Amino acid sequence: MRGRICHMSTLAKRFAAGLRRCDVASFLNIGRIYAEMTPLEKRFDMHIDLLRRDEFREMEFVSDLHKCVAFYLYLKCVANWLAKQDCGAV
C-alpha cells in the first residue's frame, strides 16, 4: 500500500508542477475537469479525517486510491495528447 501511496503522491506533484508551468489557455482547459476531480479529493479528505479519529478503513482507502491513480494516469494521457495537438498546430 505504501508504494501505491507514493505513486499517487508523485502523480499529484507532477500534475501540480504542470499546472504551475502551463499557459492560461491550457490552465482553463484543465479547469474543466474540476467537477470530476472534486469527489476524489473529498474522499481523500474523508480518509484523513477517519485516520485522525482512529477509524481508518484500509480496504475502502485502497479502492479509492486505485480510482485516484487511474484518474491521474488518465489526466497524464490527456495532457500528453493535448501537447501533441498543440505542437502539431504550430
C-alpha positions as CSV (number, residue, x, y, z in Angstrom):
1,M,0.0,0.0,0.0
2,R,2.9,2.4,0.7
3,G,4.1,2.0,-2.8
4,R,0.7,2.9,-4.2
5,I,0.5,6.0,-1.9
6,C,4.0,7.1,-3.1
7,H,2.9,6.6,-6.7
8,M,-0.2,8.7,-6.1
9,S,1.9,11.4,-4.4
10,T,4.3,11.5,-7.4
11,L,1.5,11.8,-9.9
12,A,-0.2,14.6,-7.9
13,K,3.1,16.5,-7.6
14,R,3.7,16.2,-11.4
15,F,0.2,17.4,-12.1
16,A,0.7,20.4,-9.8
17,A,4.0,21.2,-11.4
18,G,2.4,21.0,-14.8
19,L,-0.3,23.4,-13.7
20,R,2.2,25.9,-12.5
21,R,4.1,25.9,-15.8
22,C,1.2,25.8,-18.3
23,D,-0.2,28.8,-20.2
24,V,-3.5,30.4,-19.4
25,A,-5.4,28.6,-22.2
26,S,-4.2,25.2,-21.1
27,F,-5.0,26.1,-17.5
28,L,-8.6,27.0,-18.4
29,N,-9.0,23.7,-20.4
30,I,-7.7,21.7,-17.4
31,G,-10.2,23.6,-15.2
32,R,-13.0,21.7,-17.0
33,I,-12.1,18.5,-15.1
34,Y,-12.6,20.2,-11.7
35,A,-16.0,18.6,-11.4
36,E,-14.5,15.2,-12.0
37,M,-11.7,15.7,-9.5
38,T,-13.6,17.1,-6.6
39,P,-15.3,13.9,-5.5
40,L,-11.9,12.1,-5.4
41,E,-10.4,14.9,-3.3
42,K,-13.4,14.8,-0.9
43,R,-12.9,11.0,-0.5
44,F,-9.3,11.5,0.5
45,D,-10.3,14.2,3.0
46,M,-12.7,11.7,4.5
47,H,-9.9,9.1,4.8
48,I,-7.7,11.7,6.5
49,D,-10.4,12.5,9.0
50,L,-11.0,8.8,9.7
51,L,-7.3,8.3,10.2
52,R,-7.3,11.2,12.8
53,R,-10.2,9.5,14.7
54,D,-8.6,6.0,14.5
55,E,-11.4,4.7,12.4
56,F,-9.4,4.2,9.2
57,R,-10.8,1.6,6.8
58,E,-7.9,0.2,4.8
59,M,-9.8,-1.7,2.1
60,E,-12.0,1.3,1.3
61,F,-8.9,3.5,1.1
62,V,-7.1,1.1,-1.2
63,S,-10.2,1.1,-3.5
64,D,-10.3,4.9,-3.6
65,L,-6.5,5.0,-4.1
66,H,-6.8,2.8,-7.2
67,K,-9.5,5.1,-8.6
68,C,-7.5,8.2,-8.0
69,V,-4.3,6.7,-9.5
70,A,-6.3,5.7,-12.6
71,F,-7.7,9.2,-12.9
72,Y,-4.3,10.9,-12.7
73,L,-2.9,8.4,-15.3
74,Y,-5.8,9.3,-17.5
75,L,-5.1,13.0,-17.0
76,K,-1.4,12.4,-17.9
77,C,-2.5,10.7,-21.1
78,V,-4.9,13.6,-21.9
79,A,-2.2,16.2,-21.2
80,N,0.2,14.4,-23.5
81,W,-2.4,14.2,-26.2
82,L,-3.2,17.9,-25.9
83,A,0.5,18.8,-26.0
84,K,0.9,16.8,-29.2
85,Q,-2.1,18.5,-30.7
86,D,-0.7,21.9,-29.8
87,C,2.7,21.1,-31.2
88,G,1.2,19.9,-34.5
89,A,-0.8,23.1,-34.9
90,V,2.4,25.3,-34.8
